[in-house]
Amino acid sequence: MSPIAVIITIIAYFVILFTVSYIAGRKADNAGFFVGNRKSSWYVVAFAMIGSSISGVTYVSVPGMVAVSGFGYLQMVMGFVTGQFIIAFVLVPLFYKMNLISIYEYLENRFGISSYRTGAWFFFISKMLGAAVRLFLVCLTLQLLVFDPMDLPFILNVIITVSLVWLYTFRGGVKSLIWTDSLKTFCLVVSVVLCIFYIASDLNLSFTGMIKTVAGNDMSRIFFFDDVNSKQYFFKQFLAGVFTMIAMTGLDQDMMQRNLSCKNFKDSQKNMITSGVFQLVVIFMFLVLGTLLYNFAANEHIQVTKGDQLFPVIATGNYLPVIVGILFIVGLISSAYSAAGSALTALTTSFTVDILGTKGKEEKEIVKMRKRVHIGMAAVMGIVIFVFNILNNTSVIDAVYILASYTYGPILGLFAFGILMKQPVRDKYIPLVAIASPILCFILQKNSVAWFNGYQFSYELLIFNALFTFSGLCLLIKKEEKKHLT
């Protein structure tokens, strides 16, 4: 595809996106921005959640990873679905009962202000870095397809990309995101289905032939039980999926803002379960697409140095009808901006409510503060993306989950202790525990091969991070309460 064709496709998509955003958010107040006025229909939220949970990283990286790990990623996705059920029946009723705007307000009610700030800051760091990594991949793709051919610098790419995210979220927040994410989910699913259709057609495969080709390919292996030391080992992946979902969705202000926008907790539970099952189906389609892409690349003698390059190179390289390139761009943009837009809204909400504080302030003052924070969050996101480019960190999907293992672990540990234990703790020391836990995890990961007979940590590092935090909180239990309980 030519740079002009890519630009026209992006402009057409954003015209539709801005129209939907304007209509949905034109009357939004602070309650609309933060929690959608709690009037969202559960089935609309469930459909939107499919797009919001699948970022540009998933869209580009998952098809490319089948050559290395086969369909093993489904082991983790099965854990995701299990985690969705735990969120639906444990966390959702709790958050609705407390009528929370920010889920980290729970930590203040349970432990104190230090815990509240700790949770909010860890979320801020986690979401900012995670969103920047995801958007960085999109910027790299746009740089390859548009900005490099036109001799335009990467920094201009970042400014335009982040500005577009800011523009369609500044007015309506969650109220807009529910509907824009629904549009993006539609575009994402249609693009994947049609890309599979066109590539299978080019390979002269019927539907039955495609199923046989995928099933008979060595890359379609799903379950790995043979080597406990392998990062692909089933129980590592499954348990990592369960706890990653709980941490990155159930304890993530970004994702839970959507769930808290439903009319009641039962509707929110329906949304969580439905979107979890459909996420499994969509990820499976991405893996099928990856197998077909590698077969196509072998037939056409196309070589790529990294799996992340496979889908972009084939889709936009004039190997297939131009519609495939257009569908790739629409799918990439829709998935990427979905994740970035929701992250920007959640960061704005968390920083405004949790870190700056809104209690005792008038509506107009909160609006003014929220708009300034929104601009600030967009600027910080752009700076982080630019720094990623300088560091040349392109290990994208692995980086997202490893990052989450370190930054979401303390949040998971705090919530787990708060829900499972009843004792009060010394709140002022909790930040020290939250900082020490990731440091201990880093030491553990670096020495695991030597210490544990070749064992390599994968994303289950998140569980150990949470356990370290949980154990640290046990040491902070107030003595008076201990004596009383015994």
HUZI-V449763 format. One record per backbone hydrogen bond with DSSP energy under -1.0 kcal/mol. CO is the residue of the C=O (numbers start at 0). NH is the residue of the N-H. If there is no record, write none. Layout:
co;nh
CO;NH
CO;NH
//
This chain:
co;nh
1;5
2;6
3;7
4;8
5;9
6;10
7;11
8;12
9;13
10;14
11;15
12;16
13;17
14;18
15;19
16;20
17;21
18;22
19;23
20;24
21;25
24;27
28;32
29;33
30;34
30;36
31;35
31;174
32;173
34;37
35;38
40;44
41;45
42;46
43;47
44;48
47;51
48;52
54;58
55;59
56;60
57;61
60;64
64;68
65;69
68;71
70;73
71;74
72;76
73;77
74;78
75;79
76;80
77;81
78;82
79;83
80;84
81;85
82;86
83;87
84;88
85;89
86;91
90;94
91;95
92;96
93;97
94;99
101;104
102;105
104;108
105;109
106;110
106;111
111;115
112;116
113;117
114;118
115;119
116;120
117;121
118;122
119;123
120;124
121;125
122;126
123;127
124;128
125;129
126;130
127;131
128;132
129;133
130;134
131;135
132;136
133;137
134;138
135;139
136;140
137;141
138;142
139;143
140;144
141;145
141;146
142;147
145;149
146;151
147;150
152;156
153;157
154;158
155;159
156;160
157;161
158;162
159;163
160;164
161;165
162;166
163;167
165;169
168;172
171;174
172;176
173;177
175;179
176;180
178;182
179;183
180;184
181;185
182;186
183;187
184;188
185;189
186;190
187;191
188;192
189;193
190;194
191;195
192;196
193;197
194;198
195;199
196;200
197;201
198;202
199;204
200;203
205;209
206;210
207;211
208;212
209;213
210;214
211;215
213;216
216;219
220;70
223;233
226;229
228;455
229;232
232;236
233;237
234;238
235;239
236;240
237;241
238;242
239;243
240;244
241;245
242;246
243;247
244;248
244;249
245;250
248;251
251;255
252;256
254;258
255;259
257;260
258;261
260;39
263;267
264;268
265;269
266;270
267;271
268;272
269;273
270;274
271;275
272;276
273;277
274;278
275;279
276;280
277;281
278;282
279;283
280;284
281;285
282;286
283;287
284;288
285;289
286;290
287;291
288;292
289;293
290;294
291;295
292;296
293;297
294;298
295;299
296;301
305;308
306;309
308;312
309;313
310;314
311;315
320;323
321;325
322;326
323;327
324;328
325;329
326;330
327;331
328;332
329;333
330;334
331;335
332;336
333;337
334;338
335;339
336;340
337;341
338;342
339;343
340;344
341;345
342;346
343;347
344;348
345;349
346;350
347;351
348;352
349;353
349;354
350;355
351;356
357;360
361;365
362;366
363;367
364;368
365;369
366;370
367;371
368;372
369;373
370;374
371;375
372;376
373;377
374;378
375;379
376;380
377;381
378;382
379;383
380;384
381;385
382;386
383;387
384;388
385;389
386;390
387;391
387;392
393;395
394;398
395;399
396;400
397;401
398;402
399;403
400;404
401;405
402;406
403;407
407;411
408;412
409;413
410;414
411;415
412;416
413;417
414;418
415;419
416;420
423;477
424;426
425;428
426;429
428;432
429;433
430;434
431;435
432;436
434;438
435;439
436;440
437;441
438;442
439;443
440;444
441;445
442;446
446;450
447;451
448;453
457;460
458;461
459;462
459;463
460;464
461;465
462;466
463;467
464;468
465;469
466;470
467;471
468;472
469;473
470;474
473;476
475;425
477;481
478;482
479;483
480;484
481;485
//
